[in-house]
Amino acid sequence: MTQLRMLWISILANAIPAFVSAQVNTKTDAYTGYAYKPGTQSLVYKEQNTEKYINNKHTETQTSYYSQSNQLIATRTLDFSNSLYTPSFKTEDLRTGYMEGVAVTGYQARMFVRKDKTASIKEKVITLNAPMVIDGGFNQFIKDHWSQLMQNQAVVFNFVVPARLNYYNLRACKIAATSTEVKIRIEPNSALLRWIAPPIIVNYNILTRRITNYEGKSNITDDEGSNSVVTLVYPDKGP
């Protein structure tokens, strides 16, 4: 009896991992973006993105940023395993040591920022008040509210900005559309703040709902150390 039980345990021990691994389907999707100074072909940086999917669920995005001379200058990791709107993430500039990110636990988000390699990390914890969006979660939020936008309805949300250790109330609006592309404007929901804060313009392919280009302030500094406005283009496909 003991030998039979040990044999049964051995069979289960070998069968269960094989069964579990057979149920997990992992795939990746890669795309490249090129950031230019607006109205020019002057390259500011290039970004290479790899999205990871487990059983068709988007769980992670890894981004590597490269200079005009193809040197790795920054990295970003987005963790979508708990939420597509409010991922944990960290961006780090390898040149200066600048770092920012958000660590999400339940309904709490710990924002953190470091000015450079010699500076201490500043942080602040906030409660995620829906609708809340963090970094790359913005793209999925727009796609999930596509029908409202196409009906010319404004979509309002709170956007976390770890560099300011705060979040801001924004709105997204459709401002133009053709048979192939939709132009979305992101701006403060406050009319007063719209006077002083420039909008972000994002163009989407109307069929794939992938970003084709983006114009707004970059989260990666240029050679002069400033977060200037860039036009980010995805020539093949975007996020």
N, C-alpha and C positions, 0 to 999 in steps of 0.2 A: 504493500500500500504506500509506504514511504517513497519507494522508487518511482511508482506511478505518479505520485504527487509532484516529485521533483522534476520528472520528465515534463509534466503539464506546465509547471512554472517556467521551465526552460523554453518551451514552445511559445508561451505567451510573451516572455521577455524578448524573444526575437521577432515575434509577429507584430507587436504593438508599435515599435518605432517604424517598421516598414509601412504599416497602415497609416500612421500619422503623417509620415513624409509623403505618402502617395496623395494625401488630401491637400497638401500645400502646393499651390501653383505660384511661382515667383517669376516676374518678368520685369524688364526695365525699358525705359523710353528716354532717348537722348536727343537734345537739340542745342543749337548754338545761337547766341545773340551777339550783336555788334553795336556798341555804343559810340555815337558820333557827336561832335559838336553840332548843334542844330544848324541846318542849312548848308552843311559842308560834308566832305568825305574825310574829315580829319578824325581818325580813330582815337577814342579815349581809352577804351578797354574792350576786351572780348570776354564773354562768359560762356562756360560750358556746363550744361545742366544734365543731370541724370536722375530720372524719377524711378522709384522702386514701387512695384505693386505686388501685393500678396493676395491671392485669390481675387484679383481684379480690384482690390482696394488700394488706393494711393496711400502709402505709409511713410514715404521719405523722399526728400529731394536734396541732392548734393550739388553745390555750385562752386566752380573754380573760376576765378577772375584772373585774366592775363593782361599785361601791359601791351603797348604797341610793339615792343621788342619780344613779345611772347614769354615774358617772365611771369611766374605765378606771383600775384600780389595780394590776393585775398581769398578767403573761403567762406562758405555759408552752408549750414546744415539745418534743414527743416524736418521736424518730426511730426507727421500727421497721424500717428497711430491712434491718438485719442480724439482728435477733432480735425476736420478739414478746414474749419474757419479759424480756429485758434491754436495753431501748431506751436510747440516749443521750437525755438530756433536760436542759433548763434552765428553772428558774422564777425570775422576777425581780419583786420588789415595786417598783413605780414610785414609791411614796410615800417609802419609806425607803432604797431601794437594796439591800435584802436580796436575796441571790442564792444559789441552790443548784442543784446538778446533778451529772450523771455523764456522762463521756465514755468510751465503750466502744471498745476496739480489740482485736480478737481475744478472748483470754481475760483481758484486763486491763481494769480499770475505774478511771478517775481520778475520785474524788469531790472536789468543791470546794464551798466555802461562804464567803459574805461577810456579815458581820453588818449592815453598812450602807454608805452611800456613802463614808464616810471610812475604813473598815476595809480591811485588806489581805485578799487571798484566801488561805484556808487549804485545803490539799489533801492527799490521800493516795491512793496507788495500791494496789489489792487484786487478787487473783486471783479470778475468778468460779468459785466452787465450786458445782457443780450439786447440787440444784436451786436456782438463784439467780433472784431476781425484783427488778426495779427499777421503782419508781413505777407508771405505768399498765400495765406488763406484768403486774401482779397479776391484772387482769381476764381476760386471755387464759389465764393459768395456771389460774385457777378453772374456766373453761369447758372446758379440755382435761382436767381431772380431775373432771368433772361426775359420771361414773358412780361413782367411788369415794365421792364426797361423798354421793350419793343412797343408797348402800349403808351409810351411817353410818360410813364410814371416815375417819379424820383424815388430812389431807394436810399434810405437813411441808415447809417450804422456808426458804431464807435470804433475808431482805429487806434491801436496801441502804438506809441512812439517811444521806444526805450531810450533813445538819445535825449529825450526831454523828460524821461521818467513820468510820463503822463499819457493820457489818451484824449482824442479829439473827436467831436461829432462831425461826420462828413456825410455827403450825399453823392450819389451817382446818377447821372442823367444821360439819356441818349440825345446827342446834338446833331447827328447826321447819319444817313444810311444810303447805301447804293445796293445794287443787286449782289454785290460780292463782299461788302465790308460795312461794319457798324462802328461809329465813333462814339465813345463814352467819355464824358468829362467827370472827373472826381474833384470835388471842391468842398470847402467848409460849409456846413449846413447853416451857419450864421451869416446873414447878409453883411454884417459889419466886418467879419473876418475875410469875406470874399474880396473886400477892397484891398487887403494887404497881403493875402496869401495867393500866389499864382496857382492855377488849376493844374491837374495832371490829365493828359489826354491819352486814352488807350484805344487802339483800333483792333477790332476783332474780325476774323474771317466769319462771315455770316453762316456758312455751312458747317465748318468744323468747330466754331466757337473757340478757336485758339487765337491768342494774341499775335498780331502781325507786327505791330510796332507800338512804342510807348514814348511819350515826351513828358519829361518832368525832371525833378531834382534827383540826381543819382545818389545811391547809398554808398558808392565807392568814390573816394576822392581822386582828383586828377593830379598831374605832376606838380601843380602849385599848392596842393593840399586842400583844395576847396571842393565842396559838393555842388558842382555846377549842374546846370540843366543839360540833359543829353537827349538825343533821339536814339532809342534802343530798337534795333531792327532785327527781326527773325526771318531771314530770307527763305528758309525751307518750311519750318513750322515752329510754333512757339508753345508756351505752356497752356 
